[in-house]
Amino acid sequence: MTQVMDVDKPREEVLKLYGNRLRLRVCGLYREEDRLLMVKHRGIGPTDTFWCPPGGGPQFNETAPSALVREFVEETGLDVEIGDMLFVNEFIQPPLHAMELFFHVRVTGGSLRQGFDPEMSADGQIIDEVRLMSFDEIKAYPPTDVHALFQYCQSMDDVFRLRGYLQ
């Protein structure tokens, strides 16, 4: 008997866990030569595809840098060292709303792999792919399919020059 995955399961879990409430997220920007590490999620956005830098929510009593180290391991298999905080982005895509703190990160170990989200069930996982992408690859997607930070940028260098509050 073949098991068919419920394609709406990830979206339902995302809405149940994160919908209609304000969430704090920490996100890391890791650049390798001319490519940026990106994670493809499903169950988010109008086209069910959403590319963004790795990150997630701190747990109670966990610092933002510690949370980002943990999130990188969970999502990408990489160990990182947290650098400067670069900017804050307010992500509003109802019913999702998050304040995102973006940090520069440096890889110190591990090996790149597609990770998982421990808050999601086994059949509701939202991480579809993890890979290094060029700026042109990122910008080739419709704006609804990539993080809004890229609307402020014309090059990969611009990503790392972003400062302050973005919305």
Buried (B, 14 or more C-beta within 10 A) or exposed (E): EEEEEEEEBBBEBBBEBBBEEEBEBBBBBBBEEEBBBBBBBBBBBEEBBBBBBBBBBBEEEBEBBBBBBBBBBBBBBBBBEBBEBBBBBEBEEEEBBBBBBBBBBEBEEEEBEBBEBEBBEEEBBBBBEBBBBEBEBBBEBEEEBBBBBBEEBEEBEEBBEBEEEBE
